[in-house]
Amino acid sequence: MRSALLYAAAAALAAVVAVPAAHAEDTITLTLKDHKFTPATIEIPAGTAVKLLVKNMDATPEEFDSSSLHREKVIPGNDQGIVLIGPLKPGTYKFEGEYHDDTAQGRVIVK
C-alpha cells in the first residue's frame, strides 16, 4: 500500500514538472494613445504564450489587428482588452490599429 502511494505521488509530481514553460503566460501592457502603440516593439522568447493587456487611452475605439498573429480585437475608447498570443516560433510579427493603420503600428519580435 505504501509503495502504491509513493508511486502515485511520484507520478503526480512528474506530471507537474513535465508541463512546458510555453503554458506560462506573462502579461505585457501595450498602451494606445494618440493612435500610436507604446511600446511599438515587444520582444518575447520563442515558445512562450503571452497575454497582451491593450489599454486604449484614446476616446475612440481601435482594433488590434494582426494577420501574422491571427488576432483581431476591438478595444473601446478609454477601455482595455486582452489579446492572447503564442507560443510563437522565432520571427517578426506585425500588428496595427486597423482604424488608424497609418500611425498605430507595432511588431512582436520572437527570439
C-alpha positions in Angstrom: 0.0 0.0 0.0 2.8 2.4 0.9 4.6 1.8 -2.3 1.5 2.4 -4.3 1.0 5.8 -2.6 4.7 6.7 -3.2 4.3 5.7 -6.9 1.2 7.8 -7.2 2.8 10.8 -5.6 5.9 10.4 -7.8 3.7 10.2 -10.9 1.7 13.3 -9.9 5.0 15.2 -9.3 6.4 14.1 -12.6 3.2 15.4 -14.4 3.6 18.8 -12.8 7.3 19.1 -13.6 6.6 18.0 -17.2 4.4 21.0 -18.0 6.3 23.1 -20.6 7.1 26.7 -19.9 5.1 27.7 -23.0 2.0 27.4 -20.9 3.1 30.1 -18.5 1.5 33.4 -19.6 3.4 36.6 -18.9 1.4 39.9 -19.2 2.7 42.7 -21.3 1.0 46.1 -21.3 0.5 47.8 -24.6 -0.8 51.4 -24.5 -2.6 53.0 -27.4 -2.6 56.9 -27.2 -2.9 59.4 -29.9 -3.4 56.4 -32.3 0.1 55.0 -31.5 1.1 51.9 -29.7 3.7 52.1 -26.9 5.9 50.2 -26.8 5.9 49.8 -30.6 8.2 46.8 -30.4 7.7 43.9 -28.0 10.3 41.1 -27.6 9.3 37.7 -26.2 11.1 34.4 -26.1 10.2 31.7 -28.6 7.7 29.0 -27.4 6.1 31.3 -24.8 2.5 32.3 -24.5 1.9 35.9 -23.7 -1.1 38.0 -22.7 -1.2 41.5 -24.1 -3.1 43.9 -22.0 -4.1 46.6 -24.5 -5.1 49.9 -22.9 -6.8 52.3 -25.2 -6.2 55.8 -23.8 -8.0 57.4 -26.8 -11.6 58.4 -26.8 -12.3 56.4 -30.0 -12.3 52.6 -30.4 -9.4 50.8 -32.1 -9.0 47.3 -33.5 -5.8 45.5 -32.6 -5.2 43.6 -35.9 -2.5 41.2 -36.9 -2.7 38.8 -39.8 0.6 37.2 -38.9 -0.5 36.6 -35.3 -4.1 35.7 -36.5 -5.6 38.1 -34.0 -8.3 40.8 -34.1 -9.7 42.6 -31.1 -11.7 45.8 -30.9 -10.8 47.9 -27.9 -13.4 50.5 -27.0 -12.2 54.1 -26.3 -10.9 54.7 -22.8 -11.1 50.9 -22.1 -8.8 47.9 -22.3 -8.8 44.4 -23.6 -6.8 41.2 -23.5 -5.1 39.6 -26.6 -3.5 36.2 -26.2 -0.6 35.3 -28.4 1.8 32.4 -28.7 3.5 30.2 -28.2 5.4 31.5 -31.3 8.3 30.5 -33.4 11.3 32.9 -33.8 10.5 35.8 -36.2 8.9 39.2 -36.5 5.1 39.5 -36.3 3.5 42.9 -37.2 0.3 44.3 -35.7 -1.6 47.5 -36.3 -4.6 49.5 -35.2 -7.0 48.8 -38.1 -8.8 52.1 -37.8 -5.6 54.2 -37.8 -3.2 51.9 -39.6 -1.1 54.9 -40.7 0.1 55.6 -37.1 -0.9 52.7 -34.9 1.7 50.1 -35.9 3.9 47.7 -34.0 5.7 44.4 -34.0 6.4 41.4 -31.9 10.0 40.1 -32.1 10.3 36.5 -31.0 13.8 35.2 -30.3 
